[in-house]
């Protein structure tokens, strides 16, 4: 029985910033796995689906001590992320897609928490979400369910099965744009309440450099953003946030403590290119010393 299992595609990422262009592995599962391996004291496994040509990435993760299970796929997901000077803004294209995950492949994976790193709308069917909810708590990043690919371009769409799916989801992360697509509300409190009413037990609304808000049905937990020393690479910050949050929740921490830990962890990630490379001591230092910005409701 694992404490935490991340299910998601490792992607090929082309990251374009005003300063440079970098080709690197990516995807929720990649950023989540690299981040959590630095926290060490948790029983973690990764389930991914990649083409044979990308097996070296999975082998590298295994060599770093991560338990990896690979579902064969004809292709790997290939993303192009283009950032402007404001790292909160991103233009994205999908140049190739991988096979969706199946109930059959996940039958023998047992965990207390399953984090589904959805990148595209068909990565995880309603059957997969329902099946995993019978085995543990399901966590979902909403971003993939709100992405439709047309001629390689990514468009924002609504999640057609959201009302059926959300009743099986314990943790849901959405940013301010995603919450509006999902609920029709641009107000954080109203959007969070709607998502809770549809069945989500812990609604996490991330607001980039403005902080985040977590709603559990009774309390709006306002989580500060911690100011980075410099902004280097925002790709994977949301995944790193969820790594820190689910790690702390799996270890028994309360919502506010987990949220602050997650926020500090994502701040350290934005200061470097690629996945989170810090330690728990680095996160604690950030919590104690970094300038804070509280979100507004």
Buried (B, 14 or more C-beta within 10 A) or exposed (E): EBBBBBBBBBBBBBBBBEEEEBEBBBBBBBBBBBBBBBBEEBEBBBBBBBBEEBBEBBEEBEEEEBBBBBBEBEBBBBBBBBBEEEBBEBEBBBEBBBBBBBEEBBEEBEBBBBBBBBBBBBBBBEEBBBBBBEBBBBBBBBBBBBBBBEEEEBEEEEBEEBEBBBEBBBBBBBBBEBBBBBBEBEBBEEBBBBBBEBBBBBBBBBBBBBBBBBBBEEEBBBBBBBEBEEBBBBBBBBBBBBBBBBBBBBBEBEBEBBBBBBBBBBBBBBBBBBBBBBEBEBBEBBBEEBEBBEBEE
